[in-house]
């Protein structure tokens, strides 16, 4: 038996799915310069690479990519207009919405600059300078320092470098760690804090498909919004920007995805990855799943409760779905098996090279450390999720910590409690009230404590064991909520200013639980810092070997710094018998229009669609870019440096790519800028259209 | 804004999806001869059309297509071996399975002809002769007869023609009606009643995907089985057979699907189609849905009950899912709107032609009739579903009817109760016991009576209104089941022989309900016959116009007679952004292997798959053939007359094609014969393999 495939059919699949494919990698601007110019040209880059990044000036077109602190965005005009995702500017939309002005539902168009809406806390940073400070950091570490000392020394040096850098007004600085400590870079950015909303589509477009379509293809979401940055009250004039492309993309086209990807873990050894799988994602799947269940149950027939928990639920759902996708992807992609094989190949190779003995040892130490951490990993996870967890517990532990830290000199504090962070923290504690719904919060705490009771010996939490009886969790928790004032917004903001003694004198049961937890949380953080110190010592040793073994540039793990990924527009095969084509159109949005939640096309779009061929209006597209969280809103540009779309998601089969890149299914989802332009046309946003596409370029 | 598609991408989609496409149509053998030979050659037919059907002899290669009475099948050797679907020979598998011989789970391979397993009631018919008897039928209708008289005269003449035909021993005859009465054909077939099972795969292969994958693509079901027909104790030697192809199919290949499609309704007017939609499918969706719900509820924790209702549930689920698909397809395909437009175009055209005045009148009468029928359509549906419904009611009404019919001369009886039918009827009533589970049966009757109580005035059922109080349905029904002996198999078979007086004397409450229903059922059947008589008078008038307006051959609606459909192997676009490719492989079956029900790949297949590339073993494929129920097991042959697969399903988007053919989504699903051959290889069924593929042809 022989399975003869039609040659033409094979050629067709090649076109739809493979083509030339760019390598894995979220490249730093500096790494760009190490690529062969001919190869880049063959990929589809029409610009000289020096236009993207000029090493002599340390800047270039890539610097048109800005960060909103969490999302990426890109300047598209020299008048400060930038494009990002709808969900990235949603905060401003929310801030200016009210009972009589429902911008969330209706969307927003500023008819003139005067109508633009400033976001109270919105900020963007524009990359300005990258300075290698690896030597300075190394010099600050005392010789032979133990890991905790080492970690503290590195942290202290970072604080000094940042403080020095920020002496220049308008600059925002940070120290980024590459390859776990192989390189430290001081990043200077221009911070712009006058950010105004120019355009947002109706939520029905910006979030079309909602949770059902999240991480899914085919997608029909118009996840874009337009903002404008101001400086000194005038539109900011960026040196670099990506003009909106006048022609769109088609299958096979070269694109680059620019942005600030947050965190990937590809530099981990297989043993470390196993910890991430078994504790981060497996526990997230279990506990977040349980939280989602109880929140839904407690707010089932309660409109007020449902509104309060909506954002929490959305975030939990997103992380829960993501965790399921990570676990499924790891299993399907056999990622850990592949990583084990790679680790072993590098070890063997390094063992035979001069000068890499420490690398092999370092790897073994990393694995030993990973093995030890499993013993308390479930408890550690419970401590980590106090922050996204029940508000009352988060607030109580935060207030207790704040009171203690405030007594220290600023430079010696836990970085989260330094003076520069306090306004934001106060703001958070105030705003959280609108997300609080007691029945749901209480049920979440029940779940958390129940998990604490299930911990094995050796990682038990004393504060829980001694204060909350196992067979009386709901009753004890109810008593905590009955007695506490932490959940009262006025009292809470008073507590924000109080000393440890004052907080203690309140005899508030939730604060008392936080006081009981505090030494255990401190001990855990010290352990974590020790571990981080050890890893910062070991990882660079191992990465040296990995990079040398590769014999070509290796992109460092994502760390929220500026990166570029080369890609092509292409579909993929999610499973036998199915091909996902790389582009969707308005016709598909209309197909999905059921009138139910998240699948309701606004009337003005339906009306406009009747007059045209909806299958000719492009909506979203796939490419094989290497992206992760933080790439939301990333400008997607063509080989001429023009903006063709905005990245906003990854496909389901690609969720586990934080562990490793699989070219078969590594696809990011972008919204096509032509859909934005079409919407602006039918919404008659003429001034904006003109500003975005100044006649014949 | 312009959406420029890559030319290569367009070409690729053309290849995957469109290509040259054959027209709609389940053609009769006689119609084949009206096709242009050059066109057929261009489609991909290598054989001269006279090889398929020789008009002078009235037979040809198509006659290798046989009927199992419900399914289609095809001879593949001159030693009587035939291939059909697993589910078409499942009855024999079941019959020979027992606690110590689980052929259902394990499958079956006859090591030699001596081991083949004969099916007690299995029969196949081989087409022998087609005789046009339109004139004879017309001559039998008294001039100016009323519709009921007309219908009875046609029925009586059919009985006479069949009786005369069946005087030849071994012949099985029937009269088929084409285009609602435009043509009557006496079909003579050779009936073979010695049918033996030669091969069946394990159920896990033959039903892989179960209800979840039913009507779905991508599919990975090995829905095939092999039988052998015997005559006088020796393998039957058919004159024609389809040798198993040595090369398979690939995208774009020409195929023909042969078989006995059961019923389509494309010749209906839009008004008649609306009745089918609103009463057949909408009510099936509602009532079958309700039946499924109560059956599942009543057998939830009862293994015995679940086994008893399994077959009923499977059939209800299949019909229920189908109904949902029909309704969705009608809506999505805007089928009725299109039919209304076509009706109106034909009417306008016919109104301007000489000789078609009666056609236009006929169409208006059909529509008027359709309008009138809506008044009692819900009641009519309730009467129709007594047969697939609660067994006790079906059995009671059948026994009451039988006792009455038996007193009449054979030729005057309701055709279902003629002597030739009685052995099968007795058999049915006996076998039904294994499907009986009282709690479920009772709940189904509750649902049925509840619907009867909801009927509007003008279509009420007196027997229910007067005997079952609306507010005491469950209690009254429970009393019926407590008191009846109909559900006792021994008593029921006694009743089978009893007279009306004897049945009446039993004072059996279920029989008494049947006696009360009997005059209403009789009246309904007389109305139906009157309507059928009217339609038989009107439809041919209208069809003459429709066919003349088309100006080319028009395939008559399916009527369980031999048909051929021309097609090509191709995928389709089920929705924006998704392409279904036209072939699946063993790799996809392995992807679906969860170990859960219907998705468990047998161990021997997993073992064999480890030694090969599973993506190289073809499994199922799509083509754009025009099929319907009854095409199960249809041989799919290539342009050289060789068998490449067996049809076994339609895709979801194509379920509504009984109303009309939509080339965009009209796809039938076949299992690739190469998968059967591969299975036979790994199962080491060497003798069978050799018989199926005699060395180099």
Interface residues (C-beta under 8 A of the other chain):
Chain A: X1 X2 X3 X4 X5 X6 X8 X9 X11 X12 X15 X16 X217 X218 X219 X220 X247 X248 X250 X251 X252 X571 X575 X576 X577 X578 X579 X580 X581 X583 X584 X585 X587 X588 X589 X591 X615 X616 X617 X618 X674 X677 X678 X681
Chain B: X1 X2 X3 X4 X5 X6 X8 X9 X11 X12 X15 X16 X217 X218 X219 X220 X247 X248 X250 X251 X252 X571 X575 X576 X577 X578 X579 X580 X581 X583 X584 X585 X587 X588 X589 X591 X615 X616 X617 X618 X674 X677 X678 X681
